Amino acid sequence: TVGKSVAGEKIISVASAPAKAAAPRKVILLNAYDQRIDAPLAKPDRASVERLNGRIKEHGKVCNEYHLTGKCSNSWCGYVHGERMGPGEQLALRHKARGRSCTAGSDCRAFDC
């Protein structure tokens, strides 16, 4: 950009664009026995839990993968996809999903599990 002139000379700024923030690193937490443990989650607010439960009651069980990761890898998925959830409902769903066991158990190393 060109700035004000000083004593007949133009000042030109050649500063580069601000650096983009690095994407957060994905990590999987393990205990001393090399078993996966889940990072703590914030507590969802009551209104979000009620909205999630209302959605499930009205439309049926939702696809955890779709609503938590933005995609569903199962072409024959029998769960509800529909309108994406807001952050509060996603947090409530994440809590609910943690109640279901992964088929790999504590040996799971999938980031989005």
C-alpha positions as CSV (number, residue, x, y, z in Angstrom):
1,T,0.0,0.0,0.0
2,V,1.1,3.5,-0.6
3,G,1.2,5.9,2.4
4,K,1.6,9.6,2.8
5,S,4.6,11.2,1.2
6,V,7.4,12.5,3.4
7,A,9.5,15.3,2.0
8,G,8.3,14.5,-1.5
9,E,8.9,10.7,-1.2
10,K,6.2,8.1,-1.1
11,I,6.1,5.5,1.6
12,I,5.3,2.1,0.4
13,S,4.4,-0.7,2.8
14,V,5.5,-4.2,1.7
15,A,4.3,-6.0,4.8
16,S,3.1,-9.4,4.0
17,A,-0.5,-10.5,4.7
18,P,-1.0,-11.8,8.3
19,A,0.1,-15.4,8.6
20,K,-2.8,-17.9,8.8
21,A,-3.1,-19.6,12.1
22,A,-2.0,-23.2,12.0
23,A,-4.7,-25.8,12.1
24,P,-5.0,-27.3,15.5
25,R,-3.2,-30.6,15.8
26,K,-5.3,-33.7,16.2
27,V,-4.2,-35.9,19.1
28,I,-5.5,-39.1,20.6
29,L,-5.1,-39.2,24.4
30,L,-3.7,-42.5,25.8
31,N,-3.3,-43.7,29.3
32,A,-0.3,-45.6,30.8
33,Y,-1.6,-48.8,29.3
34,D,-1.8,-47.4,25.8
35,Q,-5.6,-47.3,26.0
36,R,-7.5,-44.5,24.4
37,I,-9.2,-42.0,26.8
38,D,-11.5,-39.2,25.8
39,A,-10.8,-35.6,26.4
40,P,-13.2,-33.9,28.8
41,L,-16.2,-32.2,27.3
42,A,-18.0,-29.1,28.5
43,K,-21.4,-29.6,29.9
44,P,-24.2,-28.9,27.4
45,D,-26.8,-26.4,28.4
46,R,-30.3,-27.7,29.2
47,A,-32.0,-26.0,26.2
48,S,-29.6,-27.7,23.7
49,V,-30.2,-31.1,25.3
50,E,-34.0,-30.5,25.1
51,R,-33.7,-29.5,21.4
52,L,-31.7,-32.6,20.6
53,N,-34.2,-34.8,22.5
54,G,-37.1,-33.1,20.7
55,R,-35.4,-33.6,17.3
56,I,-34.9,-37.3,18.1
57,K,-38.4,-37.7,19.3
58,E,-39.9,-36.0,16.3
59,H,-37.7,-37.3,13.5
60,G,-36.0,-40.5,14.9
61,K,-32.4,-41.3,15.8
62,V,-29.8,-39.0,14.2
63,C,-26.6,-40.0,12.4
64,N,-23.8,-39.2,14.9
65,E,-21.2,-39.3,12.1
66,Y,-23.1,-36.8,9.9
67,H,-23.9,-34.4,12.7
68,L,-20.5,-34.5,14.4
69,T,-18.1,-34.6,11.5
70,G,-20.3,-33.2,8.6
71,K,-20.3,-36.3,6.5
72,C,-21.7,-39.8,6.6
73,S,-19.6,-42.6,5.1
74,N,-22.4,-45.2,5.2
75,S,-24.4,-45.1,2.0
76,W,-27.1,-47.3,3.6
77,C,-27.3,-45.3,6.8
78,G,-30.7,-45.7,8.4
79,Y,-30.3,-42.7,10.7
80,V,-31.6,-39.1,10.2
81,H,-29.3,-36.6,8.5
82,G,-31.4,-33.5,7.7
83,E,-30.6,-30.0,8.9
84,R,-27.2,-29.7,10.6
85,M,-27.2,-29.1,14.3
86,G,-25.9,-26.0,16.0
87,P,-22.9,-26.1,18.4
88,G,-25.0,-26.6,21.5
89,E,-26.9,-29.6,20.1
90,Q,-23.7,-31.0,18.7
91,L,-22.2,-30.9,22.2
92,A,-25.3,-32.6,23.6
93,L,-25.0,-35.3,20.9
94,R,-21.3,-35.8,21.5
95,H,-22.1,-36.6,25.2
96,K,-24.8,-39.0,24.1
97,A,-22.5,-40.6,21.5
98,R,-19.9,-41.2,24.2
99,G,-22.3,-43.6,25.8
100,R,-22.0,-45.9,22.9
101,S,-19.0,-48.2,22.7
102,C,-16.7,-48.1,19.7
103,T,-16.3,-51.5,18.1
104,A,-12.5,-51.1,18.5
105,G,-12.9,-50.2,22.2
106,S,-9.9,-48.6,23.9
107,D,-7.7,-49.6,20.9
108,C,-9.4,-47.2,18.6
109,R,-7.1,-44.7,16.9
110,A,-9.6,-42.8,14.7
111,F,-9.4,-39.1,15.3
112,D,-13.1,-38.5,14.7
113,C,-14.3,-41.4,16.8
